[in-house]
Structures are given as structure tokens and as C-alpha cells.
Amino acid sequence: MTDDRIYRLLKLMVTLMGKLPAPALTFISDLFGLIWYRLDKRHRTVVLDNLNLAYPGRFSKAEAERTAVHIFKNTAAILFEVIWAYPIPRDKLFAHFTVKGGEHLEAARKKGRGVLLLTCHMGNFELLVAALPKAGVEKPYGIYRKFDFKPLERLMREMRQRFGATLIPMRGASEKIDAVLREGGEMGTLLDQNVDWYKGVFVDFFGRPACTNSGFAKLALRSRAPVVPMYTVRKGKRFLIEFLPEVPLIETGDKIKDIEINTQNYVSAVESMVRRYPDQYFWVHNRWKTKPYCPYPRA
């Protein structure tokens, strides 16, 4: 079967499922999340380990397992909410979103250097891309990593960009990003995933060293565009988009130190968002997979 036919089949499946009543999709989503939790031992272990690392001593075994079930259900909900939202027109979708903290975005815009929107894998980050115009970002740009499966890549790009967003693949994106910021555009990206040691720097995340992509700090230092953290979470049957105060850019004159300090400040902003809604974060990802170099102890 050709990629085009697979794409059309995927689109048809999403369209048909999108016609189901919202309560039915929620039921299927919760059931899928529960089954996923029960059957996927590898990711269940990752989530439980992450909770114990991030919140040492906070959860009993039973509490950690209950929280993990919520995390799997919330993660599964991302897919089914995207299916639910796909056939919905712009105004009807936007009516499900509330926006807070817009003054932080406006203050950053006034600096005239574009805006870097810093977010993370929390709530329904897929719907966030489509809903940003509701938050006042009429022509949002986003940096993203392409899916290897081309039919899915095509469908997801279509879904994410249907209300005016423009997605820029991560590989070879520097010149395009610089051009967007020079023209006063708003560029969003996520900064909460593990990377290999040669792609990032180690900073503190929930009290543990987490290797984090250094490219975002390099971009902020190069462009001097203000960085505004933001996130989206579920609030019952609605969604909240909230902008937080700008993270000040630190410049010491030492390039390496500046990358480390600013990356730490950005990751600290991400951590503050996660601490607000820990059960809506993407804990199925092994954030501390890359370990810092540790020299062999001398005798």
C-alpha cells in the first residue's frame, strides 16, 4: 500500500471516530489508558521510577500506582482529544479554551525582537499548537521533530497547521527561525526531553542532573528574543492556556557559562509548570536516561 493510501485511510479513521459523541471517546480513551498501563510493563516502570525520582518519599506504593494510572489515562487522552477536535471548526474548538497571563506575552512583544514561547509535554500539547490563535498568537511557528512514518507525519502536520500555525522541522531550522524572530514572529518549542551528552548540558530537574538540549539557550542568546514560558492543561472538560512571566536572559561574557545558566533557568521554568499539574505531565519519557560523566575513583 502506498503512503498516500495509508494517509487517506488514517484520515478516514480519524474522521469517523471524530463523529462519536465526546463521552464515548472519553470512555474509550480511559479504557485504552488503563489497558496500556496494565500491559506495557516497560513504560509503567518508567513512570513509577520517574515519580519516585521526582518526588522522593511523597508517594506510597499504592499512591504512586494510582497516580501512574492517571498519567497513562491523561497521555492516552491526547490522541482521543485530537480525534475529537479534528472535525470541529475553529470557533467551536477555541470556545473550549481559557487563556491566562496574556499580559506577559504582550510585554515580551513590545521589545520588538520576536518571542520564544517555551513549553513542555503537559496537558494536550498537540491541541495547543492549533489553539494558539485563541491565545492571541495569530501566526504561531513551532519547531518539531518529524515522524519517521510519512503518512502519520503528513496527517499530524495537517492537524497541527489547520488554524494558521507553521511547523518548522528541527533539522536545519536555524536560518528559518532567525528570520521569523527578526520579523517579530512568535516561535514555540518544547524543552523537556532527554538528549545525548554531546547535544546538551546537564542541569537540575527535580533535584537530579538532566541532559537538556543546549540549542534553545544558544538561540535566545543569539537572537536576544524574550523567552515566555507557557503551558496547557485540562480543566474538567475545558482547557487552560497560561503564559508565565518572561525568563530573563543572563549574559556573563562566558559563552559556555551563559548556555548552562540560561538552560538551567529555562528548565526550572518547565519544572515549575510540571509541579502545578504532575499527573498531566508526560512521565512516560525517561527524562534522566543520559547520565553525567563520572571519573573512576583513584585509589
C-alpha positions as CSV (number, residue, x, y, z in Angstrom):
1,M,0.0,0.0,0.0
2,T,1.3,3.4,-1.0
3,D,2.0,6.2,1.6
4,D,-0.8,8.2,0.1
5,R,-3.4,5.4,0.5
6,I,-2.2,4.9,4.1
7,Y,-2.6,8.6,4.8
8,R,-6.1,8.6,3.4
9,L,-7.0,5.5,5.5
10,L,-5.7,7.2,8.7
11,K,-7.6,10.3,7.8
12,L,-10.8,8.4,7.3
13,M,-10.4,6.5,10.6
14,V,-9.8,9.8,12.5
15,T,-12.8,11.4,10.7
16,L,-15.1,8.5,11.5
17,M,-14.0,8.3,15.1
18,G,-14.4,12.1,15.4
19,K,-18.1,11.6,14.8
20,L,-18.6,9.7,18.0
21,P,-20.1,11.6,21.0
22,A,-17.5,13.2,23.3
23,P,-18.5,11.0,26.3
24,A,-18.0,7.8,24.1
25,L,-14.5,9.0,23.1
26,T,-13.7,9.7,26.8
27,F,-14.8,6.3,27.8
28,I,-12.7,4.6,25.1
29,S,-9.7,6.8,26.0
30,D,-9.8,6.0,29.7
31,L,-10.2,2.3,28.9
32,F,-7.3,2.4,26.4
33,G,-5.1,4.2,29.1
34,L,-6.0,1.6,31.7
35,I,-5.2,-1.3,29.3
36,W,-2.0,0.4,28.3
37,Y,-0.9,0.7,31.9
38,R,-1.7,-2.9,32.6
39,L,0.1,-4.4,29.5
40,D,3.1,-2.0,29.0
41,K,5.4,-3.1,31.8
42,R,8.4,-1.1,30.3
43,H,6.6,2.3,30.3
44,R,4.8,1.5,33.6
45,T,8.2,1.0,35.2
46,V,9.5,4.3,33.6
47,V,6.6,6.3,35.0
48,L,6.8,4.8,38.5
49,D,10.6,5.3,38.6
50,N,10.2,8.9,37.4
51,L,7.6,9.6,40.1
52,N,9.9,8.2,42.8
53,L,12.9,10.2,41.5
54,A,11.0,13.5,41.1
55,Y,9.1,13.2,44.4
56,P,11.2,11.0,46.7
57,G,9.2,9.8,49.7
58,R,6.0,11.6,48.6
59,F,4.0,8.6,47.4
60,S,3.3,5.2,49.0
61,K,3.4,2.3,46.5
62,A,-0.4,2.4,46.2
63,E,-0.4,6.2,45.7
64,A,2.3,6.0,43.1
65,E,0.3,3.3,41.2
66,R,-2.9,5.4,41.3
67,T,-1.0,8.5,40.0
68,A,0.6,6.4,37.3
69,V,-2.8,5.2,36.1
70,H,-3.9,8.9,35.9
71,I,-0.8,9.7,33.9
72,F,-1.5,6.8,31.4
73,K,-5.1,7.9,31.0
74,N,-4.1,11.6,30.5
75,T,-1.5,10.6,28.0
76,A,-4.0,8.4,26.1
77,A,-6.4,11.3,26.2
78,I,-4.1,13.3,23.9
79,L,-4.8,11.1,21.0
80,F,-8.6,10.9,21.5
81,E,-8.9,14.6,22.1
82,V,-7.1,15.3,18.8
83,I,-9.6,12.9,17.1
84,W,-12.4,14.7,18.8
85,A,-11.1,18.1,17.8
86,Y,-10.2,17.3,14.2
87,P,-13.7,17.9,12.6
88,I,-14.5,20.8,14.9
89,P,-14.4,24.3,13.3
90,R,-12.1,26.9,14.7
91,D,-14.5,29.0,16.8
92,K,-16.1,25.9,18.4
93,L,-12.7,24.5,19.3
94,F,-11.5,27.8,20.7
95,A,-14.6,28.0,22.9
96,H,-13.2,25.2,24.9
97,F,-10.0,27.2,25.9
98,T,-9.5,29.8,28.5
99,V,-6.4,32.0,28.5
100,K,-4.5,33.5,31.4
101,G,-1.3,35.6,31.6
102,G,-1.7,37.3,28.2
103,E,0.0,40.4,29.6
104,H,3.3,38.5,29.8
105,L,3.2,37.8,26.1
106,E,2.2,41.4,25.3
107,A,5.2,42.8,27.4
108,A,7.6,40.5,25.5
109,R,6.2,41.6,22.1
110,K,6.9,45.2,22.9
111,K,10.6,44.5,22.9
112,G,10.4,44.1,19.1
113,R,12.7,41.1,18.8
114,G,10.1,38.4,18.3
115,V,9.1,36.0,21.1
116,L,10.3,32.5,22.0
117,L,7.5,30.5,23.6
118,L,8.8,27.8,25.9
119,T,6.6,24.9,26.7
120,C,6.6,21.2,27.6
121,H,4.8,17.9,27.1
122,M,2.0,18.6,29.5
123,G,-1.8,18.6,29.1
124,N,-2.7,18.2,25.5
125,F,0.3,19.8,23.9
126,E,-0.9,18.7,20.5
127,L,-4.1,20.8,20.7
128,L,-2.0,23.7,22.0
129,V,-0.5,24.2,18.5
130,A,-3.9,24.5,16.9
131,A,-5.4,26.6,19.7
132,L,-2.6,29.2,20.0
133,P,-4.6,31.8,17.9
134,K,-7.2,31.8,20.7
135,A,-4.3,32.9,23.0
136,G,-3.6,35.9,20.7
137,V,-0.8,34.2,18.7
138,E,-2.4,34.5,15.3
139,K,0.5,33.2,13.2
140,P,2.5,30.8,15.5
141,Y,5.6,29.0,14.4
142,G,6.8,25.8,16.0
143,I,9.9,23.7,16.0
144,Y,9.3,20.0,15.9
145,R,10.8,16.6,15.2
146,K,9.4,14.8,12.2
147,F,7.7,11.4,12.5
148,D,9.6,8.6,10.7
149,F,6.3,7.2,9.3
150,K,5.5,9.5,6.4
151,P,1.6,9.0,6.3
152,L,1.4,9.9,10.0
153,E,3.8,12.8,9.5
154,R,1.5,14.2,6.8
155,L,-1.7,13.8,8.8
156,M,-0.2,15.3,12.0
157,R,1.2,18.3,10.1
158,E,-2.3,18.9,8.6
159,M,-3.9,18.7,12.0
160,R,-1.4,21.0,13.7
161,Q,-1.4,23.6,11.0
162,R,-5.1,23.8,10.2
163,F,-5.7,27.1,12.0
164,G,-2.7,29.0,10.9
165,A,0.4,27.5,12.6
166,T,3.5,26.9,10.7
167,L,5.8,24.0,11.7
168,I,9.5,24.0,11.0
169,P,11.4,20.7,11.2
170,M,14.2,20.7,13.7
171,R,16.9,19.6,11.3
172,G,18.4,22.7,9.5
173,A,15.9,25.1,11.1
174,S,18.3,27.8,12.3
175,E,18.0,30.2,9.4
176,K,14.3,30.0,9.2
177,I,13.9,30.5,13.0
178,D,16.2,33.6,12.9
179,A,14.1,35.0,10.0
180,V,10.9,34.5,11.9
181,L,12.2,36.3,15.0
182,R,13.7,39.2,13.0
183,E,10.3,39.8,11.6
184,G,8.8,39.9,15.1
185,G,7.2,36.4,14.9
186,E,6.4,34.0,17.8
187,M,8.2,30.7,17.8
188,G,7.3,27.9,20.2
189,T,9.3,24.8,21.2
190,L,9.4,22.1,23.9
191,L,12.5,21.8,26.2
192,D,11.8,18.8,28.4
193,Q,13.2,15.7,26.7
194,N,16.4,13.8,27.3
195,V,19.2,14.2,24.8
196,D,22.6,12.6,24.4
197,W,25.5,14.2,26.2
198,Y,27.0,15.7,23.0
199,K,23.8,17.6,22.2
200,G,23.2,19.3,25.5
201,V,24.2,20.3,29.0
202,F,23.4,18.8,32.4
203,V,21.1,21.0,34.5
204,D,19.0,20.3,37.6
205,F,15.5,19.0,37.0
206,F,13.6,17.9,40.1
207,G,16.9,17.7,42.0
208,R,18.7,15.4,39.5
209,P,21.0,16.1,36.6
210,A,19.1,16.0,33.3
211,C,20.8,16.3,30.0
212,T,19.0,19.1,28.1
213,N,19.3,20.4,24.5
214,S,21.5,23.5,24.6
215,G,20.2,24.8,21.3
216,F,17.4,26.8,22.8
217,A,19.7,28.8,25.1
218,K,22.0,29.4,22.1
219,L,19.1,30.7,20.1
220,A,17.9,33.0,22.9
221,L,21.5,34.4,23.3
222,R,21.9,34.8,19.5
223,S,18.6,36.4,18.9
224,R,18.0,38.1,22.2
225,A,14.3,37.3,21.8
226,P,12.5,37.3,25.1
227,V,11.5,33.8,26.4
228,V,8.0,33.4,27.7
229,P,7.1,30.1,29.4
230,M,3.6,28.7,28.6
231,Y,1.6,25.5,29.1
232,T,-1.8,24.0,28.6
233,V,-3.7,21.7,30.9
234,R,-7.2,20.1,31.1
235,K,-9.7,21.7,33.5
236,G,-12.6,19.3,33.6
237,K,-14.0,19.3,30.0
238,R,-12.2,22.5,29.2
239,F,-8.5,23.6,28.6
240,L,-6.4,26.3,30.1
241,I,-3.6,28.0,28.3
242,E,-1.4,30.1,30.6
243,F,1.6,32.4,29.9
244,L,4.1,32.9,32.7
245,P,6.5,35.9,33.2
246,E,9.5,36.2,30.9
247,V,12.6,34.3,31.9
248,P,15.4,37.0,32.0
249,L,18.4,36.4,29.7
250,I,21.6,36.1,31.6
251,E,24.9,37.2,29.9
252,T,28.2,36.9,31.8
253,G,30.6,37.2,28.9
254,D,31.5,33.5,29.2
255,K,29.7,31.7,26.4
256,I,29.7,28.2,27.9
257,K,28.6,29.5,31.3
258,D,25.8,31.6,29.7
259,I,24.5,28.4,27.9
260,E,24.5,26.5,31.1
261,I,22.9,29.2,33.3
262,N,20.1,30.0,30.8
263,T,19.4,26.4,30.1
264,Q,19.0,25.8,33.8
265,N,16.7,28.8,34.1
266,Y,14.5,27.5,31.3
267,V,14.4,24.0,32.7
268,S,13.5,25.5,36.1
269,A,10.5,27.2,34.4
270,V,9.5,23.9,33.0
271,E,9.8,22.2,36.4
272,S,7.6,24.9,37.9
273,M,4.9,24.1,35.3
274,V,5.1,20.4,35.9
275,R,4.9,20.8,39.7
276,R,1.5,22.5,39.3
277,Y,0.0,19.5,37.4
278,P,2.2,16.5,37.9
279,D,-0.4,14.0,36.7
280,Q,-0.8,15.8,33.4
281,Y,2.9,15.6,32.5
282,F,4.4,13.2,30.0
283,W,6.2,11.0,32.6
284,V,6.3,8.0,30.2
285,H,9.6,9.6,28.9
286,N,12.8,8.7,30.6
287,R,14.0,12.2,31.3
288,W,17.1,11.1,33.2
289,K,18.3,8.5,30.7
290,T,21.6,10.1,29.9
291,K,24.0,10.0,32.8
292,P,26.7,12.6,33.6
293,Y,30.3,11.6,33.2
294,C,31.8,10.3,36.5
295,P,35.5,9.7,36.6
296,Y,36.8,6.4,38.0
297,P,37.8,7.0,41.7
298,R,41.5,6.9,42.3
299,A,42.9,4.5,44.8
